Amino acid sequence: MDKKYALIIGASGDIGVSVAQKLAQSGWSLYLHYNSGAEVIDKMTQELSAKYPDQEFFKIKADLIADDIAVITDSIFSLNALIFAQGITEYGLFSTLSDERMQELMMVNYEKPLLLVKKLQDKIAQSGFGRIVFLGSVYGKVGSSMEVMYSSLKGAISSFANAYAKEVASLDITVNVIAPGAVQTKMTSFLKDDEKNELTDEIPLNKMAQPQDISFWVDTLLNKQSRYLTGETIYVDGGWLV
C-alpha cells in the first residue's frame, strides 16, 4: 500500500503531539514541524519510529516569524495532508497590543499558514486525495475580550477555509477547520483553580477538552471516507455557551 504523508505545523504543542500520535496510529507518515520544542519532537520521533517502523517521520525546524517558509516547503517531497496545529495568543486589551506583537500574531496564526497552503497546493493535488485542516477556535465565532486579535484571526481562518474549499474542490482537496473550545493545554495552564471551575461551569459537558478530543476529529477529516465534507468549521466545544 502506498504511503500517505501529512505535514503537521506546530507538532510540538499539546494538540500537535496528540494529532501526530493519532495519525501515526492510523498509518500516516509525518513531517513534524516545530520551533522551540526540539526535545518533544526528538522524543516523539524516536517513539513513533520504533512503534511504526514501516512509516517515516521527519523533523522540520522553522520559526514562523523569522524564517522563510522555504525552510518547510523545501523539506516536503510527497504530501497528502496539511494540518495547522500552531497558534499563539496575547492576553490584554487590544489598545495596549504593540504593533510588533500584532504582526507576530498575524504571521503565526494567519499569514504564514496561508502562504504554506499556496506553496504546497500542487503537491497536495498530486497525491490523489488531499486534506487541509486548520485548528481554529470557538473564539473565531464568538469573540473573546482580552484576545481580540486572536479571535479575529481565527475567524479569518474559517472564512478562508470556506472560500478556498470552493477553489480546490475539483482537485479532490477538502479544506476544513476544527474549532476547539477550552482545551487542557499549556495555553490554559495559567488559569487558577477557581477560574477553571468558573469556566467549566459554563460548559454543558462540565469539563475542558483533552488534546485527544481534538485529534480524533483531525484524524476523522483525514479519512478518505470524509471526502464529502469541505469548507466547514466544526466546533468541538462541549456545547460551550460563549
MDAnalysis code that builds the backbone (N, CA, C; Angstrom):
import MDAnalysis as mda
import numpy as np

u = mda.Universe.empty(726, n_residues=242, atom_resindex=np.repeat(np.arange(242), 3), trajectory=True)
u.add_TopologyAttr("name", ["N", "CA", "C"] * 242)
u.add_TopologyAttr("resid", np.arange(1, 243))
u.add_TopologyAttr("resname", ["MET", "ASP", "LYS", "LYS", "TYR", "ALA", "LEU", "ILE", "ILE", "GLY", "ALA", "SER", "GLY", "ASP", "ILE", "GLY", "VAL", "SER", "VAL", "ALA", "GLN", "LYS", "LEU", "ALA", "GLN", "SER", "GLY", "TRP", "SER", "LEU", "TYR", "LEU", "HIS", "TYR", "ASN", "SER", "GLY", "ALA", "GLU", "VAL", "ILE", "ASP", "LYS", "MET", "THR", "GLN", "GLU", "LEU", "SER", "ALA", "LYS", "TYR", "PRO", "ASP", "GLN", "GLU", "PHE", "PHE", "LYS", "ILE", "LYS", "ALA", "ASP", "LEU", "ILE", "ALA", "ASP", "ASP", "ILE", "ALA", "VAL", "ILE", "THR", "ASP", "SER", "ILE", "PHE", "SER", "LEU", "ASN", "ALA", "LEU", "ILE", "PHE", "ALA", "GLN", "GLY", "ILE", "THR", "GLU", "TYR", "GLY", "LEU", "PHE", "SER", "THR", "LEU", "SER", "ASP", "GLU", "ARG", "MET", "GLN", "GLU", "LEU", "MET", "MET", "VAL", "ASN", "TYR", "GLU", "LYS", "PRO", "LEU", "LEU", "LEU", "VAL", "LYS", "LYS", "LEU", "GLN", "ASP", "LYS", "ILE", "ALA", "GLN", "SER", "GLY", "PHE", "GLY", "ARG", "ILE", "VAL", "PHE", "LEU", "GLY", "SER", "VAL", "TYR", "GLY", "LYS", "VAL", "GLY", "SER", "SER", "MET", "GLU", "VAL", "MET", "TYR", "SER", "SER", "LEU", "LYS", "GLY", "ALA", "ILE", "SER", "SER", "PHE", "ALA", "ASN", "ALA", "TYR", "ALA", "LYS", "GLU", "VAL", "ALA", "SER", "LEU", "ASP", "ILE", "THR", "VAL", "ASN", "VAL", "ILE", "ALA", "PRO", "GLY", "ALA", "VAL", "GLN", "THR", "LYS", "MET", "THR", "SER", "PHE", "LEU", "LYS", "ASP", "ASP", "GLU", "LYS", "ASN", "GLU", "LEU", "THR", "ASP", "GLU", "ILE", "PRO", "LEU", "ASN", "LYS", "MET", "ALA", "GLN", "PRO", "GLN", "ASP", "ILE", "SER", "PHE", "TRP", "VAL", "ASP", "THR", "LEU", "LEU", "ASN", "LYS", "GLN", "SER", "ARG", "TYR", "LEU", "THR", "GLY", "GLU", "THR", "ILE", "TYR", "VAL", "ASP", "GLY", "GLY", "TRP", "LEU", "VAL"])
u.atoms.positions = np.array([
    [0.845, -1.188, 0.000],
    [0.000, 0.000, 0.000],
    [0.885, 1.244, 0.000],
    [0.532, 2.234, -0.830],
    [1.294, 3.472, -0.897],
    [1.245, 4.195, 0.436],
    [2.361, 4.817, 0.770],
    [2.406, 5.593, 1.998],
    [1.639, 6.898, 1.823],
    [1.094, 7.378, 2.910],
    [0.405, 8.661, 2.914],
    [1.136, 9.584, 3.885],
    [1.326, 10.823, 3.449],
    [2.153, 11.767, 4.180],
    [1.351, 12.982, 4.625],
    [1.579, 13.381, 5.869],
    [0.931, 14.572, 6.413],
    [1.984, 15.478, 7.035],
    [1.822, 16.768, 6.837],
    [2.668, 17.774, 7.478],
    [1.874, 18.410, 8.613],
    [2.426, 18.354, 9.810],
    [1.785, 18.974, 10.966],
    [2.593, 20.205, 11.362],
    [2.001, 21.365, 11.190],
    [2.637, 22.601, 11.624],
    [2.308, 22.793, 13.109],
    [3.352, 22.971, 13.915],
    [3.135, 23.086, 15.354],
    [2.994, 21.734, 16.024],
    [3.817, 20.775, 15.607],
    [3.684, 19.405, 16.105],
    [4.179, 19.226, 17.530],
    [4.878, 20.212, 18.080],
    [5.423, 20.054, 19.432],
    [4.479, 20.553, 20.524],
    [3.389, 21.214, 20.137],
    [2.410, 21.649, 21.124],
    [1.562, 20.497, 21.612],
    [0.786, 20.720, 22.649],
    [-0.008, 19.641, 23.241],
    [-0.976, 19.017, 22.232],
    [-1.681, 19.856, 21.482],
    [-2.600, 19.324, 20.476],
    [-1.824, 18.737, 19.312],
    [-0.726, 19.384, 18.916],
    [0.087, 18.861, 17.822],
    [0.639, 17.480, 18.117],
    [1.096, 17.266, 19.336],
    [1.600, 15.945, 19.732],
    [0.495, 14.904, 19.652],
    [-0.680, 15.259, 20.136],
    [-1.804, 14.330, 20.106],
    [-2.216, 14.009, 18.675],
    [-2.196, 15.022, 17.808],
    [-2.519, 14.802, 16.394],
    [-1.499, 13.857, 15.762],
    [-0.223, 14.088, 16.032],
    [0.823, 13.238, 15.466],
    [0.665, 11.791, 15.915],
    [0.417, 11.587, 17.188],
    [0.262, 10.226, 17.704],
    [-0.951, 9.529, 17.091],
    [-2.028, 10.272, 16.942],
    [-3.253, 9.695, 16.380],
    [-3.070, 9.348, 14.905],
    [-2.450, 10.247, 14.151],
    [-2.263, 9.986, 12.722],
    [-1.267, 8.853, 12.491],
    [-0.226, 8.796, 13.310],
    [0.726, 7.689, 13.188],
    [0.019, 6.360, 13.422],
    [-0.867, 6.341, 14.391],
    [-1.648, 5.136, 14.678],
    [-2.513, 4.745, 13.487],
    [-2.934, 5.739, 12.707],
    [-3.781, 5.489, 11.542],
    [-2.975, 5.227, 10.271],
    [-1.659, 5.103, 10.416],
    [-0.842, 4.701, 9.272],
    [-0.172, 5.817, 8.504],
    [-0.209, 7.031, 9.017],
    [0.382, 8.159, 8.307],
    [1.885, 8.273, 8.574],
    [2.633, 8.602, 7.537],
    [3.998, 9.084, 7.690],
    [3.917, 10.596, 7.883],
    [4.811, 11.150, 8.691],
    [4.614, 12.527, 9.145],
    [5.853, 13.395, 8.987],
    [5.602, 14.635, 8.582],
    [6.576, 15.711, 8.702],
    [6.171, 16.492, 9.947],
    [7.068, 16.587, 10.909],
    [6.756, 17.197, 12.197],
    [7.464, 18.544, 12.313],
    [6.703, 19.607, 12.113],
    [7.278, 20.951, 12.223],
    [7.270, 21.418, 13.666],
    [8.327, 22.133, 14.040],
    [8.414, 22.698, 15.380],
    [9.338, 23.901, 15.330],
    [9.355, 24.656, 16.413],
    [10.312, 25.752, 16.541],
    [11.123, 25.574, 17.823],
    [10.471, 25.731, 18.967],
    [11.194, 25.663, 20.245],
    [11.054, 24.316, 20.962],
    [10.294, 23.394, 20.415],
    [10.026, 22.133, 21.102],
    [10.889, 20.986, 20.632],
    [12.184, 21.209, 20.517],
    [13.084, 20.179, 19.980],
    [13.064, 18.895, 20.793],
    [13.083, 19.015, 22.110],
    [13.106, 17.811, 22.949],
    [11.842, 16.985, 22.767],
    [10.704, 17.658, 22.680],
    [9.431, 16.953, 22.480],
    [9.445, 16.206, 21.148],
    [9.901, 16.886, 20.100],
    [9.914, 16.275, 18.766],
    [10.921, 15.137, 18.693],
    [12.102, 15.320, 19.280],
    [13.113, 14.252, 19.265],
    [12.574, 12.982, 19.931],
    [11.960, 13.160, 21.079],
    [11.429, 12.011, 21.813],
    [10.289, 11.358, 21.043],
    [9.383, 12.172, 20.511],
    [8.238, 11.617, 19.797],
    [8.674, 10.908, 18.520],
    [9.639, 11.472, 17.803],
    [10.117, 10.846, 16.574],
    [10.717, 9.474, 16.860],
    [11.491, 9.378, 17.925],
    [12.090, 8.089, 18.299],
    [11.008, 7.070, 18.654],
    [10.028, 7.512, 19.434],
    [8.966, 6.597, 19.852],
    [8.116, 6.139, 18.664],
    [7.761, 7.050, 17.795],
    [6.919, 6.692, 16.652],
    [7.670, 5.808, 15.661],
    [8.948, 6.105, 15.455],
    [9.751, 5.290, 14.532],
    [9.885, 3.854, 15.032],
    [10.011, 3.701, 16.357],
    [10.121, 2.361, 16.923],
    [8.789, 1.621, 16.868],
    [7.718, 2.346, 17.074],
    [6.399, 1.722, 17.126],
    [5.840, 1.436, 15.739],
    [6.188, 2.285, 14.765],
    [5.657, 2.134, 13.405],
    [6.826, 2.131, 12.411],
    [7.594, 1.057, 12.355],
    [8.814, 1.015, 11.541],
    [8.569, 1.110, 10.039],
    [7.367, 0.844, 9.578],
    [7.080, 0.919, 8.154],
    [6.686, 2.327, 7.709],
    [6.591, 3.245, 8.673],
    [6.245, 4.635, 8.364],
    [7.475, 5.522, 8.558],
    [7.397, 6.720, 7.992],
    [8.524, 7.651, 8.057],
    [8.133, 8.885, 8.873],
    [9.120, 9.395, 9.617],
    [8.875, 10.553, 10.473],
    [10.046, 11.521, 10.340],
    [9.734, 12.711, 9.848],
    [10.756, 13.708, 9.570],
    [10.573, 14.932, 10.467],
    [11.685, 15.488, 10.912],
    [11.656, 16.686, 11.750],
    [11.974, 17.914, 10.888],
    [11.184, 18.975, 11.070],
    [11.429, 20.232, 10.352],
    [11.405, 21.376, 11.362],
    [12.541, 22.011, 11.561],
    [12.611, 23.148, 12.477],
    [12.515, 24.450, 11.691],
    [11.566, 25.290, 12.066],
    [11.409, 26.584, 11.405],
    [10.610, 27.521, 12.291],
    [11.064, 28.752, 12.371],
    [10.377, 29.801, 13.121],
    [9.423, 30.508, 12.167],
    [8.132, 30.425, 12.409],
    [7.155, 31.023, 11.503],
    [7.229, 32.552, 11.497],
    [7.904, 33.117, 12.479],
    [8.075, 34.568, 12.486],
    [9.330, 34.966, 11.723],
    [10.435, 34.289, 12.005],
    [11.721, 34.720, 11.460],
    [12.097, 34.035, 10.149],
    [11.790, 32.757, 10.019],
    [12.266, 32.000, 8.863],
    [11.351, 32.139, 7.654],
    [11.944, 32.047, 6.493],
    [11.177, 31.968, 5.268],
    [10.516, 30.595, 5.201],
    [9.322, 30.521, 4.633],
    [8.612, 29.245, 4.603],
    [9.282, 28.220, 3.699],
    [10.260, 28.650, 2.910],
    [11.001, 27.700, 2.079],
    [11.719, 26.668, 2.937],
    [12.036, 27.027, 4.188],
    [12.638, 26.059, 5.111],
    [11.734, 24.837, 5.241],
    [10.433, 25.071, 5.208],
    [9.469, 23.980, 5.322],
    [9.189, 23.352, 3.964],
    [8.845, 24.173, 2.977],
    [8.417, 23.633, 1.684],
    [9.523, 22.847, 0.988],
    [10.768, 23.239, 1.179],
    [11.872, 22.519, 0.541],
    [12.115, 21.150, 1.160],
    [11.503, 20.902, 2.321],
    [11.676, 19.617, 3.012],
    [10.613, 18.598, 2.630],
    [9.636, 19.016, 1.834],
    [8.490, 18.163, 1.511],
    [8.669, 17.543, 0.133],
    [8.577, 16.220, 0.040],
    [8.671, 15.563, -1.267],
    [7.367, 14.927, -1.705],
    [6.519, 14.548, -0.784],
    [5.209, 13.983, -1.112],
    [4.261, 14.384, -0.003],
    [3.029, 14.767, -0.372],
    [2.136, 15.297, 0.651],
    [0.672, 15.051, 0.306],
    [-0.037, 14.434, 1.252],
    [-1.487, 14.241, 1.134],
    [-2.269, 15.215, 1.995],
    [-1.718, 15.539, 3.159],
    [-2.489, 16.320, 4.124],
    [-1.620, 17.373, 4.798],
    [-2.247, 18.493, 5.101],
    [-1.585, 19.618, 5.754],
    [-2.435, 20.031, 6.951],
    [-1.844, 19.956, 8.142],
    [-2.581, 20.267, 9.376],
    [-1.890, 21.413, 10.094],
    [-2.666, 22.413, 10.453],
    [-2.129, 23.568, 11.167],
    [-2.557, 23.507, 12.629],
    [-1.620, 23.091, 13.485],
    [-1.903, 22.984, 14.910],
    [-1.144, 24.036, 15.712],
    [-0.503, 24.973, 14.998],
    [0.259, 26.024, 15.667],
    [-0.699, 27.116, 16.163],
    [-0.190, 27.977, 16.998],
    [-1.012, 29.102, 17.428],
    [-0.382, 29.837, 18.593],
    [-0.470, 31.157, 18.562],
    [-0.030, 31.967, 19.696],
    [-1.121, 32.997, 19.976],
    [-1.176, 33.441, 21.215],
    [-2.143, 34.461, 21.587],
    [-1.470, 35.480, 22.483],
    [-2.167, 36.530, 22.797],
    [-1.686, 37.575, 23.687],
    [-2.868, 38.070, 24.502],
    [-2.769, 37.982, 25.806],
    [-3.858, 38.397, 26.678],
    [-3.679, 39.867, 27.072],
    [-4.741, 40.624, 26.917],
    [-4.692, 42.039, 27.279],
    [-5.620, 42.849, 26.401],
    [-5.776, 44.099, 26.749],
    [-6.625, 44.992, 25.973],
    [-6.026, 45.225, 24.585],
    [-6.874, 45.259, 23.585],
    [-6.415, 45.471, 22.214],
    [-5.664, 46.795, 22.089],
    [-6.103, 47.798, 22.823],
    [-5.485, 49.124, 22.735],
    [-4.057, 49.143, 23.250],
    [-3.676, 48.140, 24.027],
    [-2.314, 48.090, 24.570],
    [-1.414, 47.116, 23.799],
    [-1.954, 46.459, 22.784],
    [-1.184, 45.498, 21.998],
    [-0.183, 46.244, 21.126],
    [1.086, 45.890, 21.225],
    [2.105, 46.577, 20.436],
    [1.980, 46.210, 18.960],
    [2.427, 47.112, 18.116],
    [2.390, 46.857, 16.674],
    [3.232, 45.636, 16.322],
    [4.360, 45.472, 16.989],
    [5.237, 44.331, 16.720],
    [4.560, 43.015, 17.086],
    [3.913, 42.979, 18.255],
    [3.245, 41.751, 18.672],
    [2.042, 41.468, 17.779],
    [1.351, 42.494, 17.335],
    [0.232, 42.298, 16.421],
    [0.707, 41.626, 15.134],
    [1.848, 42.069, 14.629],
    [2.394, 41.486, 13.411],
    [2.794, 40.034, 13.623],
    [3.357, 39.719, 14.798],
    [3.727, 38.342, 15.101],
    [2.496, 37.444, 15.147],
    [1.436, 37.918, 15.776],
    [0.195, 37.155, 15.836],
    [-0.350, 36.890, 14.440],
    [-0.286, 37.891, 13.585],
    [-0.787, 37.734, 12.217],
    [0.041, 36.732, 11.434],
    [1.354, 36.786, 11.597],
    [2.225, 35.881, 10.842],
    [2.020, 34.425, 11.250],
    [2.020, 34.160, 12.552],
    [1.936, 32.777, 13.030],
    [0.547, 32.189, 12.822],
    [-0.488, 32.965, 13.104],
    [-1.856, 32.445, 13.084],
    [-2.527, 32.512, 11.719],
    [-1.993, 33.360, 10.817],
    [-2.737, 33.574, 9.570],
    [-1.839, 33.648, 8.326],
    [-0.899, 34.590, 8.300],
    [-0.164, 34.840, 7.064],
    [0.690, 33.663, 6.613],
    [1.530, 33.141, 7.511],
    [2.409, 32.033, 7.117],
    [1.614, 30.766, 6.776],
    [0.563, 30.414, 7.534],
    [-0.245, 29.262, 7.118],
    [-0.822, 29.401, 5.716],
    [-1.321, 30.577, 5.371],
    [-1.890, 30.767, 4.035],
    [-0.810, 30.685, 2.961],
    [0.364, 31.214, 3.245],
    [1.462, 31.099, 2.288],
    [1.869, 29.642, 2.090],
    [1.866, 28.871, 3.168],
    [2.194, 27.447, 3.052],
    [1.155, 26.710, 2.210],
    [-0.105, 27.029, 2.424],
    [-1.156, 26.422, 1.611],
    [-0.925, 26.727, 0.135],
    [-0.631, 27.970, -0.141],
    [-0.407, 28.399, -1.534],
    [0.765, 27.652, -2.167],
    [1.860, 27.534, -1.417],
    [3.062, 26.903, -1.956],
    [2.936, 25.388, -2.080],
    [2.114, 24.774, -1.236],
    [2.030, 23.312, -1.202],
    [0.805, 22.756, -1.925],
    [-0.025, 23.619, -2.471],
    [-1.256, 23.160, -3.121],
    [-0.973, 22.125, -4.209],
    [0.005, 22.382, -5.066],
    [0.267, 21.470, -6.183],
    [0.686, 20.088, -5.697],
    [1.524, 20.040, -4.653],
    [1.958, 18.736, -4.146],
    [0.788, 17.973, -3.528],
    [-0.086, 18.685, -2.847],
    [-1.250, 18.022, -2.261],
    [-2.168, 17.503, -3.365],
    [-2.345, 18.295, -4.407],
    [-3.214, 17.900, -5.523],
    [-2.685, 16.663, -6.244],
    [-1.377, 16.519, -6.298],
    [-0.768, 15.387, -6.987],
    [-0.934, 14.075, -6.227],
    [-1.353, 14.156, -4.973],
    [-1.393, 12.966, -4.122],
    [-2.584, 12.052, -4.417],
    [-3.588, 12.552, -5.116],
    [-4.765, 11.734, -5.404],
    [-5.934, 12.046, -4.501],
    [-5.665, 12.290, -3.226],
    [-6.695, 12.832, -2.338],
    [-5.993, 13.747, -1.345],
    [-6.541, 14.927, -1.186],
    [-5.869, 15.928, -0.370],
    [-6.739, 16.418, 0.771],
    [-6.080, 16.744, 1.875],
    [-6.774, 17.249, 3.057],
    [-5.996, 18.431, 3.638],
    [-6.715, 19.503, 3.930],
    [-6.142, 20.630, 4.663],
    [-7.035, 20.877, 5.868],
    [-6.433, 20.866, 7.050],
    [-7.201, 21.055, 8.281],
    [-6.526, 22.134, 9.122],
    [-7.298, 23.135, 9.485],
    [-6.829, 24.186, 10.380],
    [-7.388, 23.941, 11.787],
    [-6.596, 24.251, 12.795],
    [-7.111, 24.298, 14.156],
    [-7.530, 25.738, 14.420],
    [-8.840, 25.960, 14.474],
    [-9.365, 27.288, 14.722],
    [-9.677, 27.464, 16.193],
    [-10.782, 28.131, 16.480],
    [-11.185, 28.351, 17.865],
    [-12.640, 28.765, 17.904],
    [-13.305, 28.405, 18.985],
    [-14.665, 28.878, 19.195],
    [-14.697, 30.404, 19.229],
    [-13.552, 31.017, 19.604],
    [-13.476, 32.477, 19.635],
    [-13.499, 33.090, 18.237],
    [-13.283, 32.265, 17.218],
    [-13.423, 32.747, 15.852],
    [-14.870, 33.001, 15.479],
    [-15.778, 32.403, 16.238],
    [-17.216, 32.601, 16.009],
    [-17.791, 33.616, 16.984],
    [-17.454, 33.449, 18.253],
    [-17.896, 34.377, 19.301],
    [-16.640, 34.936, 19.946],
    [-16.285, 36.162, 19.592],
    [-15.015, 36.739, 20.001],
    [-14.847, 36.857, 21.503],
    [-13.588, 36.847, 21.917],
    [-13.252, 36.947, 23.325],
    [-12.600, 38.297, 23.616],
    [-13.128, 39.009, 24.587],
    [-12.433, 40.200, 25.048],
    [-11.101, 39.780, 25.651],
    [-10.117, 40.648, 25.569],
    [-8.753, 40.379, 26.026],
    [-7.986, 39.469, 25.061],
    [-8.647, 38.951, 24.042],
    [-7.985, 38.191, 22.979],
    [-8.590, 38.600, 21.639],
    [-8.694, 39.888, 21.429],
    [-9.372, 40.414, 20.238],
    [-8.638, 40.021, 18.960],
    [-7.322, 40.163, 18.949],
    [-6.565, 39.856, 17.739],
    [-6.622, 38.366, 17.427],
    [-6.455, 37.547, 18.445],
    [-6.520, 36.091, 18.281],
    [-7.888, 35.689, 17.744],
    [-8.953, 36.235, 18.323],
    [-10.307, 35.915, 17.885],
    [-10.508, 36.306, 16.431],
    [-10.026, 37.484, 16.064],
    [-10.188, 37.978, 14.692],
    [-9.490, 37.063, 13.691],
    [-8.292, 36.636, 14.018],
    [-7.518, 35.804, 13.099],
    [-8.113, 34.408, 12.970],
    [-8.638, 33.868, 14.056],
    [-9.275, 32.555, 13.977],
    [-10.568, 32.630, 13.154],
    [-11.284, 33.736, 13.279],
    [-12.459, 33.929, 12.439],
    [-12.080, 34.043, 10.970],
    [-10.959, 34.711, 10.702],
    [-10.485, 34.857, 9.328],
    [-10.096, 33.513, 8.728],
    [-9.534, 32.624, 9.557],
    [-9.166, 31.288, 9.080],
    [-10.405, 30.524, 8.625],
    [-11.494, 30.628, 9.384],
    [-12.736, 29.946, 8.993],
    [-13.269, 30.512, 7.689],
    [-13.185, 31.812, 7.513],
    [-13.641, 32.434, 6.267],
    [-12.767, 31.992, 5.092],
    [-11.467, 31.935, 5.319],
    [-10.562, 31.478, 4.270],
    [-10.882, 30.050, 3.855],
    [-11.048, 29.167, 4.828],
    [-11.322, 27.759, 4.527],
    [-12.598, 27.607, 3.718],
    [-13.617, 28.367, 4.075],
    [-14.889, 28.286, 3.366],
    [-14.740, 28.720, 1.910],
    [-13.981, 29.780, 1.671],
    [-13.799, 30.284, 0.309],
    [-12.830, 29.415, -0.490],
    [-11.703, 29.075, 0.107],
    [-10.671, 28.317, -0.597],
    [-11.137, 26.914, -0.946],
    [-11.992, 26.339, -0.098],
    [-12.513, 24.996, -0.377],
    [-13.218, 24.944, -1.728],
    [-13.842, 26.024, -2.098],
    [-14.546, 26.076, -3.391],
    [-13.569, 26.072, -4.569],
    [-12.402, 26.663, -4.369],
    [-11.417, 26.725, -5.442],
    [-10.735, 25.385, -5.697],
    [-10.534, 24.602, -4.649],
    [-9.743, 23.377, -4.806],
    [-10.585, 22.108, -4.773],
    [-11.892, 22.244, -4.743],
    [-12.757, 21.063, -4.707],
    [-12.531, 20.165, -5.926],
    [-12.312, 20.770, -7.094],
    [-12.112, 19.982, -8.313],
    [-10.779, 19.242, -8.301],
    [-9.888, 19.610, -7.380],
    [-8.595, 18.933, -7.245],
    [-8.650, 17.803, -6.218],
    [-9.849, 17.502, -5.734],
    [-10.046, 16.493, -4.695],
    [-9.298, 16.850, -3.414],
    [-9.307, 18.133, -3.083],
    [-8.749, 18.617, -1.828],
    [-9.896, 19.178, -0.987],
    [-10.025, 18.701, 0.233],
    [-11.010, 19.278, 1.145],
    [-10.296, 20.199, 2.135],
    [-11.012, 21.227, 2.567],
    [-10.447, 22.234, 3.465],
    [-11.445, 22.476, 4.594],
    [-11.035, 22.197, 5.810],
    [-11.943, 22.348, 6.948],
    [-11.211, 22.899, 8.169],
    [-12.005, 23.346, 9.127],
    [-11.467, 23.884, 10.378],
    [-12.070, 23.110, 11.550],
    [-11.220, 22.658, 12.456],
    [-11.668, 22.132, 13.737],
    [-11.487, 23.254, 14.756],
    [-12.571, 23.694, 15.361],
    [-12.526, 24.838, 16.272],
    [-12.798, 24.387, 17.699],
    [-11.749, 24.190, 18.484],
    [-11.948, 23.764, 19.877],
    [-12.486, 24.892, 20.744],
    [-13.075, 24.480, 21.863],
    [-13.403, 25.421, 22.918],
    [-12.238, 25.454, 23.895],
    [-12.507, 25.219, 25.162],
    [-11.453, 25.210, 26.175],
    [-10.781, 23.840, 26.197],
    [-9.471, 23.819, 26.006],
    [-8.702, 22.570, 25.977],
    [-7.632, 22.625, 27.059],
    [-7.434, 21.530, 27.734],
    [-6.431, 21.445, 28.789],
    [-5.048, 21.351, 28.153],
    [-4.414, 22.493, 27.960],
    [-3.082, 22.559, 27.360],
    [-2.248, 23.588, 28.128],
    [-1.018, 23.776, 27.662],
    [-0.157, 24.791, 28.278],
    [-0.752, 26.189, 28.135],
    [-1.541, 26.415, 27.085],
    [-2.136, 27.727, 26.874],
    [-3.190, 28.055, 27.918],
    [-3.739, 27.036, 28.572],
    [-4.745, 27.277, 29.615],
    [-4.211, 26.958, 31.008],
    [-2.943, 26.585, 31.096],
    [-2.374, 26.186, 32.383],
    [-2.227, 27.351, 33.354],
    [-2.284, 28.578, 32.839],
    [-2.140, 29.749, 33.708],
    [-3.384, 29.988, 34.555],
    [-4.499, 29.346, 34.200],
    [-5.745, 29.558, 34.933],
    [-5.647, 29.008, 36.354],
    [-6.128, 29.768, 37.298],
    [-6.199, 29.307, 38.676],
    [-7.380, 28.351, 38.830],
    [-7.384, 27.590, 39.917],
    [-8.426, 26.581, 40.106],
    [-9.824, 27.193, 40.087],
    [-9.997, 28.339, 40.743],
    [-11.321, 28.950, 40.756],
    [-11.717, 29.456, 39.377],
    [-10.731, 29.870, 38.572],
    [-11.014, 30.314, 37.208],
    [-11.398, 29.125, 36.326],
    [-10.726, 27.986, 36.532],
    [-11.074, 26.776, 35.782],
    [-12.477, 26.312, 36.140],
    [-12.817, 26.373, 37.421],
    [-14.157, 25.966, 37.853],
    [-15.220, 26.874, 37.258],
    [-14.931, 28.160, 37.239],
    [-15.867, 29.117, 36.655],
    [-16.054, 28.855, 35.164],
    [-14.959, 28.510, 34.508],
    [-15.013, 28.215, 33.073],
    [-15.820, 26.951, 32.804],
    [-15.504, 25.867, 33.507],
    [-16.191, 24.602, 33.245],
    [-17.672, 24.664, 33.625],
    [-18.024, 25.549, 34.541],
    [-19.442, 25.724, 34.883],
    [-20.249, 26.239, 33.696],
    [-19.568, 26.894, 32.735],
    [-20.238, 27.428, 31.556],
    [-20.296, 26.427, 30.404],
    [-19.634, 25.283, 30.589],
    [-19.601, 24.254, 29.544],
    [-20.595, 23.156, 29.900],
    [-21.603, 22.910, 29.059],
    [-22.606, 21.897, 29.380],
    [-22.032, 20.529, 29.750],
    [-20.943, 20.133, 29.115],
    [-20.321, 18.860, 29.476],
    [-19.512, 18.960, 30.767],
    [-19.398, 20.173, 31.290],
    [-18.806, 20.434, 32.611],
    [-17.344, 20.008, 32.726],
    [-16.604, 20.122, 31.642],
    [-15.174, 19.819, 31.677],
    [-14.511, 20.406, 30.446],
    [-13.218, 20.635, 30.581],
    [-12.428, 21.070, 29.438],
    [-12.086, 19.864, 28.566],
    [-11.843, 20.127, 27.298],
    [-11.440, 19.055, 26.390],
    [-10.005, 18.644, 26.678],
    [-9.672, 17.423, 26.347],
    [-8.299, 16.942, 26.345],
    [-7.787, 16.995, 24.897],
    [-6.485, 17.093, 24.685],
    [-5.965, 17.153, 23.313],
    [-6.465, 16.030, 22.417],
    [-6.642, 14.833, 22.963],
    [-7.109, 13.708, 22.140],
    [-8.559, 13.883, 21.673],
    [-9.328, 14.721, 22.386],
    [-10.683, 15.017, 21.924],
    [-10.662, 15.824, 20.623],
    [-9.571, 16.536, 20.397],
    [-9.413, 17.334, 19.184],
    [-8.758, 16.512, 18.073],
    [-7.720, 15.758, 18.426],
    [-7.012, 14.970, 17.412],
    [-7.908, 13.908, 16.790],
    [-8.892, 13.428, 17.535],
    [-9.852, 12.474, 16.973],
    [-10.521, 13.042, 15.731],
    [-10.907, 14.308, 15.796],
    [-11.615, 14.923, 14.675],
    [-10.687, 15.245, 13.518],
    [-9.436, 15.566, 13.817],
    [-8.468, 15.764, 12.743],
    [-8.280, 14.456, 11.982],
    [-8.095, 13.377, 12.716],
    [-7.934, 12.061, 12.103],
    [-9.163, 11.689, 11.270],
    [-10.330, 12.017, 11.775],
    [-11.571, 11.716, 11.044],
    [-11.631, 12.466, 9.718],
    [-11.245, 13.730, 9.725],
    [-11.278, 14.522, 8.496],
    [-10.260, 14.043, 7.471],
    [-9.176, 13.396, 7.932],
    [-8.171, 12.894, 7.003],
    [-8.541, 11.542, 6.409],
    [-9.565, 10.925, 6.938],
    [-10.022, 9.654, 6.385],
    [-10.589, 9.860, 4.986],
    [-10.329, 8.921, 4.101],
    [-10.844, 9.044, 2.723],
    [-12.364, 9.096, 2.681],
    [-13.015, 8.497, 3.660],
    [-14.476, 8.495, 3.681],
    [-15.059, 9.859, 4.046],
    [-14.202, 10.809, 4.443],
    [-14.674, 12.159, 4.758],
    [-14.604, 13.080, 3.542],
    [-14.591, 12.497, 2.361],
    [-14.361, 13.260, 1.132],
    [-15.468, 14.256, 0.794],
    [-16.652, 14.124, 1.396],
    [-17.764, 14.994, 1.007],
    [-17.973, 16.152, 1.986],
    [-17.096, 16.301, 2.937],
    [-17.187, 17.411, 3.887],
    [-16.066, 18.399, 3.588],
    [-16.425, 19.621, 3.218],
    [-15.414, 20.625, 2.922],
    [-15.981, 22.020, 3.129],
    [-15.088, 22.953, 3.443],
    [-15.484, 24.345, 3.651],
    [-16.159, 24.609, 4.977],
    [-16.059, 23.672, 5.908],
    [-16.805, 23.782, 7.157],
    [-15.895, 24.083, 8.355],
    [-16.495, 24.677, 9.364],
    [-15.858, 24.822, 10.668],
    [-16.653, 23.988, 11.665],
    [-15.982, 23.019, 12.272],
    [-16.625, 22.110, 13.213],
    [-16.219, 22.532, 14.622],
    [-17.205, 22.901, 15.418],
    [-16.932, 23.390, 16.771],
    [-16.946, 22.227, 17.758],
    [-15.791, 21.965, 18.355],
    [-15.632, 20.890, 19.327],
    [-15.454, 21.579, 20.683],
    [-16.572, 21.954, 21.292],
    [-16.509, 22.855, 22.448],
    [-17.331, 22.389, 23.639],
    [-17.821, 21.147, 23.598],
    [-18.607, 20.644, 24.724],
    [-19.935, 21.349, 24.911],
    [-20.417, 22.013, 23.842],
    [-21.675, 22.752, 23.922],
    [-21.526, 24.098, 24.630],
    [-20.309, 24.604, 24.641],
    [-19.968, 25.817, 25.386],
    [-20.869, 26.994, 25.029],
    [-21.466, 27.612, 26.020],
    [-22.384, 28.731, 25.796],
    [-21.628, 30.053, 25.871],
    [-20.734, 30.286, 24.922],
    [-19.956, 31.524, 24.928],
    [-20.709, 32.621, 24.173],
])
